[in-house]
Amino acid sequence: MPLADHDQKILDAFFDGLVRWEDAYKKFASLSYFAVKHDDAFVLVQARLFLNTVPSDLPLAHFQTANIRAGHFLISDLKADAQGVVGMFTEGKLICPAGELWFPPADGGSYSAYHLPFHPEGMQNGNRLDVLTLTGARRTEYVRQPQLDWEVKAAATPYDSVAELLLEYRLGALRGDAANLEVVAFNVAVVDLSSTVSGTKAHPAVLLADGLGPDKVTLGYRVFSQGRVVQRATIAGAAMQWGQRDALQRGIAEIDIPPAAVLHCIASYAGTAQHQGWLSDPSTVQNPQRSVYEAFDDRLEVLRDFLAKSQGKGRDARDLEAGVSWLLWMLGFSVAHLGGTDKSQNAPDLIATTPRGNFAVIECTTGLLKAENKLALLVDRTEALRRRLEASGNRHLHILPVIVTSKAREEVKADLEQAEKLGVVVLTRESLEEALKRTLVLPDAEALFAEGEQAAQAAQAKYQNVALPFAGA
């Protein structure tokens, strides 16, 4: 069944953008799906077409009960490429190895398409992650709960719930009220973060998907020394030495750098940036705050443990708050840990201030964003602070609400839409790992605060200007 002109243009633009590196996906692209029986047919509820460049660590598997079917398989089994598989779905039916999957259109007889060329989940890790979403019919009439949860409990391979089954097949939480298919195009080149930097020599390397030409690779870099950029340059793929690492090609270069320098590297293919990362000599650190902190926590082992807390309330939650405050201090913020005692439970967990006096109001959680009413409390406390600053003649100062979770973005995806609509910056496990890398260079809290404001404004604009079919992507 054809899409409306507008949606067809979105779909075509997505695949046209992948033409330059589509060969990278031919061997390892795979599909995960979850379907429910309705009128004696299995109807798709949620699916993801992963355009992988390396073999997936998600096993090729099939799960079925009387009313549920889920699985993961290579699309090469269908003798079709990614665009062909999407075409089958928009015709209303896909015949997969386990049988037919129906994907009925919405009530108007068509599908909706939404394209997010820079998915936040990728940007938090420095990756280009390109996502196309197609939505079809409403699924509320046949996704019956708690019946389905109890059905998977009794399966030969038991799961506690449908939510656990979805996570097992990397489908995330149920999104919105319409059946949906996501096409996830991964980046085809990355900076090799195991590249060595020692003294005044750096050996930055790029990992490239097999089947692509190294001559189309470029490695851009900025050299930071004493808190400023002292060199910017680009290395062409033809000037690198190439070899093989597992299923990837690896190109390596050599450059001269100042002592204790830090490199910000960007891997590009066919003129398009694919990934960015930071490289440094592990024996040296430019950031004096990090150097001081490491005197008492060598290799940041305690900090990494605190930031990974995910067990629940009490001590784990307090450890996360402490870890976030230490991290923010290394990034140049002044931090007040207000939520650390029983007598300040009506305050936010943390208040972080930039050198210019702008404020971040921060709540930390080891669970979901809405757990313990955290999200609502954060918004309320932010507004209370805004009113107090206005009353004291400090209306010019900016205030940014931030919620930090030790969970991965995939685990809190169901809560993201509400947070973004409220203008709240969401920092997940991936964000914390990226922030740790940024402690290598001299801190710039103002720049980080501005990035957070821009991210919050962009997220809100997405909901104000575009009628999204469901929460997140």
C-alpha positions in Angstrom: 0.0 0.0 0.0 1.6 3.3 -1.0 2.4 6.0 1.5 1.1 9.6 1.2 3.3 11.8 -0.9 4.7 13.6 2.2 5.6 10.3 3.9 7.0 8.7 0.8 9.4 11.7 0.4 10.6 11.2 4.0 11.2 7.5 3.3 13.0 8.2 0.0 15.2 10.9 1.6 16.2 8.5 4.3 17.4 5.8 1.9 18.9 8.3 -0.5 21.1 9.5 2.4 22.5 6.0 2.9 23.4 5.3 -0.8 27.0 6.3 -0.3 27.6 3.6 2.3 24.7 1.1 1.8 27.2 -1.7 0.9 28.3 -1.7 4.6 24.9 -3.0 5.6 24.3 -5.8 3.2 25.9 -8.6 5.2 24.8 -8.1 8.8 21.5 -6.2 8.6 18.9 -7.8 10.8 15.3 -7.5 12.1 13.8 -7.9 15.5 10.1 -7.9 16.0 7.2 -8.5 18.4 3.8 -9.5 17.2 0.5 -10.4 18.7 -2.3 -12.7 17.4 -5.4 -10.8 16.2 -8.2 -12.4 14.1 -6.1 -15.6 13.6 -3.1 -13.6 12.2 0.1 -12.3 13.9 0.0 -8.5 13.7 3.1 -6.5 14.2 3.3 -4.4 17.3 6.9 -3.3 17.3 9.9 -4.0 15.1 13.5 -2.7 14.5 15.5 -3.1 11.3 19.1 -2.8 12.4 21.4 -1.7 9.6 24.5 -3.3 11.3 28.1 -3.0 10.0 29.3 -5.9 12.2 27.7 -9.1 13.4 25.1 -8.5 16.0 25.6 -9.9 19.5 21.9 -10.4 19.6 21.3 -14.1 18.9 19.2 -15.2 15.9 16.2 -16.7 17.7 12.5 -17.2 17.7 9.9 -17.1 20.5 6.3 -18.1 20.3 3.3 -18.7 22.5 -0.4 -19.1 21.5 -0.8 -15.3 21.1 2.7 -13.9 20.9 5.5 -14.2 18.4 9.0 -12.5 18.6 12.2 -13.1 16.8 15.5 -11.8 15.4 16.8 -12.8 12.0 19.1 -11.6 9.1 17.2 -9.8 6.4 19.5 -11.6 3.9 17.2 -14.6 4.7 14.5 -12.7 2.8 16.6 -12.2 -0.3 16.0 -8.5 0.0 17.8 -5.3 1.1 16.6 -2.9 3.7 14.6 -0.8 1.4 12.9 -3.9 0.0 12.0 -5.1 3.5 10.5 -1.7 4.3 8.6 -1.9 1.0 7.1 -5.3 2.1 5.9 -3.7 5.4 4.3 -0.8 3.6 2.4 -3.3 1.4 1.0 -4.6 4.7 2.7 -8.0 5.1 6.1 -9.5 5.6 6.8 -13.2 5.2 9.6 -13.9 7.7 11.3 -17.2 8.6 8.7 -17.9 11.3 5.7 -17.0 9.2 3.6 -14.1 8.1 3.6 -10.7 10.0 0.9 -8.3 9.2 1.4 -4.5 9.4 -2.0 -2.9 8.8 -2.1 0.9 8.1 -3.8 3.5 10.2 -7.5 4.2 9.9 -7.0 6.5 7.0 -5.5 3.6 5.0 -1.9 4.8 5.1 1.3 4.8 7.1 3.1 7.7 8.7 6.9 8.3 8.4 9.2 10.2 10.7 12.9 10.7 10.2 15.4 11.6 12.9 18.8 11.9 11.2 20.7 12.6 14.4 19.2 10.4 17.1 20.0 11.6 20.7 21.0 8.1 21.7 23.8 8.2 19.1 24.8 11.8 19.8 25.4 11.0 23.5 28.0 8.5 22.4 29.5 10.7 19.6 27.9 8.5 16.9 25.8 9.4 13.9 22.7 7.4 14.4 20.0 7.8 11.6 16.5 6.5 12.4 13.4 6.2 10.3 10.1 5.3 11.9 6.9 4.1 10.2 3.7 3.8 12.2 0.5 1.9 11.2 -2.7 0.9 12.9 -3.5 1.5 16.6 -2.5 -1.5 18.6 -4.5 -0.9 21.8 -7.3 -3.2 20.7 -5.2 -6.4 20.6 -2.3 -5.8 23.1 -4.2 -7.0 26.1 -2.6 -6.7 29.5 -2.0 -8.3 32.0 -3.0 -11.4 29.9 0.1 -11.2 27.7 2.4 -10.8 30.7 1.0 -14.0 32.2 1.3 -15.8 28.9 5.0 -15.2 28.6 5.5 -16.3 32.2 4.2 -19.8 31.2 6.2 -20.0 28.0 8.8 -22.8 27.5 11.4 -20.0 27.6 9.8 -18.0 30.4 9.9 -14.2 30.7 8.6 -12.1 33.6 6.7 -9.8 31.3 6.3 -8.5 27.8 8.5 -5.6 28.7 11.4 -8.1 29.5 10.8 -9.9 26.2 11.0 -6.6 24.3 14.3 -5.7 26.0 15.6 -9.2 25.2 15.1 -8.5 21.5 16.3 -4.9 21.8 12.9 -3.4 21.0 12.8 -1.1 23.9 9.6 -0.2 25.8 6.3 -0.2 24.0 6.0 3.2 22.3 2.8 5.2 21.8 -0.4 3.5 20.8 0.4 2.6 17.2 2.3 -0.3 15.7 5.7 0.8 14.5 8.8 -0.1 12.6 12.1 1.6 13.2 15.0 1.4 10.7 18.2 2.1 12.6 21.2 3.0 10.4 24.4 2.8 12.4 27.5 4.9 11.6 30.0 3.2 9.2 33.2 4.6 10.6 34.5 5.2 14.1 37.5 6.7 15.9 39.3 3.7 17.4 39.3 4.8 21.1 42.1 2.2 21.8 44.5 4.3 19.7 47.7 5.1 21.5 49.0 8.5 22.6 52.4 8.6 24.3 54.5 11.6 25.0 54.7 13.7 21.8 53.5 11.0 19.5 49.9 10.1 18.7 48.7 7.2 16.6 45.0 7.9 15.9 43.1 5.2 14.0 39.8 4.7 12.3 37.7 1.6 12.1 35.8 1.2 8.8 33.0 -1.1 7.8 34.0 -3.9 5.5 33.0 -3.4 1.9 33.7 0.4 1.9 36.6 2.1 0.3 39.4 3.5 2.7 40.1 6.2 0.1 36.8 7.9 1.1 37.8 8.1 4.8 39.1 11.2 6.5 40.2 11.7 10.1 39.9 15.2 11.3 41.5 16.2 14.6 41.9 19.1 17.0 44.9 19.2 19.4 44.3 20.7 22.8 47.2 21.9 24.8 47.1 24.2 27.9 43.4 24.7 27.5 43.3 25.8 23.9 43.3 24.4 20.4 46.9 24.6 19.0 46.4 22.5 15.8 43.6 21.5 13.4 44.1 19.2 10.5 42.6 16.3 8.5 44.3 13.1 7.5 43.1 11.4 4.2 42.4 7.7 4.2 45.0 7.2 1.5 47.7 8.5 3.9 46.9 5.9 6.6 48.2 2.4 6.9 45.3 -0.1 6.6 44.8 -3.6 8.0 42.0 -5.8 9.3 40.5 -6.1 12.8 37.9 -8.8 13.0 35.0 -7.7 10.7 36.4 -4.2 10.2 39.1 -2.4 8.3 41.5 -0.3 10.4 43.5 2.6 9.3 46.2 4.2 11.4 48.2 7.4 11.2 51.0 9.1 13.2 51.1 12.8 14.2 53.4 14.9 16.4 51.7 16.6 19.4 52.8 18.8 22.4 53.4 16.9 25.7 50.2 16.1 27.6 48.0 17.1 24.6 44.5 15.8 24.2 43.1 15.0 20.7 39.5 15.4 19.6 39.1 13.2 16.6 36.3 13.0 14.0 36.0 10.0 11.6 34.2 10.8 8.3 33.2 8.8 5.3 32.3 10.3 1.9 32.4 13.8 3.4 30.0 12.9 6.2 31.0 12.9 9.9 30.3 9.5 11.4 31.8 9.5 14.9 33.8 11.6 17.3 36.0 10.7 20.2 38.8 11.9 22.6 42.3 10.5 22.8 44.9 11.2 25.4 48.1 9.9 27.1 46.8 8.0 30.1 49.8 9.1 32.1 49.0 12.8 31.8 45.9 15.0 32.3 45.4 18.6 31.3 42.4 19.3 33.7 43.8 20.2 37.1 40.5 19.3 38.8 40.7 15.8 37.4 44.4 15.5 38.5 43.5 16.5 42.0 40.5 14.1 42.1 42.6 11.3 40.8 45.1 11.7 43.7 42.4 10.2 45.8 40.6 8.0 43.3 43.2 6.5 40.9 41.7 5.7 37.4 38.4 7.0 38.6 37.4 3.6 39.8 35.2 4.8 42.7 33.5 7.4 40.6 32.8 5.0 37.8 31.3 2.6 40.4 29.1 5.4 41.8 27.8 6.5 38.4 26.9 2.9 37.5 24.6 2.5 40.6 21.4 0.9 39.5 20.1 -1.2 42.3 17.5 1.1 43.9 17.0 3.5 46.8 19.1 4.3 49.9 22.9 4.0 49.7 23.0 3.4 45.9 21.0 6.6 45.2 23.2 8.6 47.6 26.3 7.3 45.9 25.0 8.3 42.5 24.3 11.9 43.8 27.9 12.0 45.1 29.4 10.7 41.9 27.4 13.2 39.8 28.6 16.1 42.0 32.2 15.0 41.7 31.9 14.7 37.9 30.3 18.2 37.6 33.1 19.7 39.8 35.7 18.2 37.4 33.8 19.8 34.5 34.1 23.3 36.0 30.8 23.7 37.9 30.5 24.7 41.6 28.2 22.2 43.1 26.0 22.1 46.3 24.8 18.7 47.3 21.5 19.6 49.0 19.8 16.2 48.9 22.4 14.3 50.9 20.8 14.7 54.3 17.4 13.9 55.8 16.9 17.6 56.7 17.0 18.8 53.1 14.7 16.3 51.4 12.5 19.1 50.0 15.5 20.4 48.1 16.8 19.1 44.7 19.6 16.6 44.9 22.2 19.0 43.5 22.5 22.7 42.4 25.3 23.3 40.0 26.5 26.8 39.1 28.6 28.0 36.2 31.3 30.7 36.6 28.8 33.3 35.2 26.2 32.3 37.7 23.8 30.2 35.7 22.1 27.4 37.5 21.4 23.7 36.8 18.8 22.1 39.1 19.5 18.4 39.2 17.6 15.3 40.4 19.4 11.9 40.3 17.7 8.5 40.1 18.9 4.9 39.8 15.5 4.1 38.3 13.0 5.5 35.8 12.6 9.2 35.3 9.1 9.3 36.8 10.0 7.1 39.7 9.2 8.6 43.1 7.6 11.6 41.3 11.2 12.8 40.5 10.3 14.5 37.2 7.4 16.5 38.6 9.4 17.5 41.7 12.3 18.7 39.5 10.0 21.0 37.4 8.4 22.3 40.6 11.7 23.0 42.3 13.1 24.7 39.2 10.1 27.0 39.0 10.5 27.8 42.8 14.2 28.7 42.1 13.2 30.8 39.1 10.7 32.8 41.2 13.2 33.4 43.9 15.8 34.7 41.5 13.3 37.0 39.8 12.3 38.4 43.2 15.9 39.0 44.2 16.6 41.0 41.0 18.5 38.2 39.2 16.0 37.6 36.4 19.0 37.6 33.9 20.4 34.3 35.2 19.5 31.1 33.3 18.1 28.0 35.0 18.2 24.5 33.5 16.4 21.5 34.9 18.4 18.3 34.6 17.5 14.7 35.5 20.3 12.1 35.8 19.7 8.4 35.7 22.2 5.6 35.9 20.1 3.6 33.5 20.8 3.4 29.8 18.7 5.6 27.5 17.0 2.5 26.1 15.7 1.6 29.6 14.0 5.0 30.1 12.7 5.5 26.6 9.1 5.4 27.7 9.6 8.4 30.0 11.6 10.6 27.6 8.7 12.3 25.8 7.3 13.9 29.0 10.8 15.0 30.1 11.5 16.6 26.7 8.1 18.4 26.6 8.9 19.9 30.0 12.2 21.2 28.8 14.2 18.9 31.1 17.6 17.7 30.0 17.9 13.9 30.4 21.4 12.5 31.2 21.6 8.7 31.0 24.4 6.2 31.5 25.7 7.0 28.1 25.8 10.8 28.9 27.8 10.1 32.0 30.3 8.1 30.2 30.7 10.8 27.5 31.1 13.4 30.3 33.9 11.5 31.9 35.8 11.7 28.6 35.4 15.5 28.6 37.2 15.8 32.0 40.4 15.2 30.1 40.6 18.8 28.9 40.4 22.1 30.8 36.8 22.5 31.9 34.3 24.9 30.3 31.1 24.8 32.4 29.6 27.7 30.3 29.9 25.7 27.1 28.4 22.6 28.7 25.5 24.6 30.1 24.8 26.2 26.7 24.8 22.7 25.1 22.3 21.6 27.6 20.0 24.6 27.0 20.2 24.0 23.2 19.4 20.3 23.6 16.4 21.2 25.8 15.1 23.8 23.4 15.5 21.5 20.4 13.6 18.7 22.2 10.7 21.0 23.1 10.6 22.4 19.5 10.2 18.9 18.2 6.9 18.5 20.0 5.7 22.0 19.3 6.3 21.9 15.6 5.8 18.2 14.6 2.9 15.9 15.5 5.0 12.9 16.6 3.2 9.5 16.3 4.7 8.3 19.6 7.2 9.0 22.4 10.8 9.0 21.3 12.3 7.2 18.4 
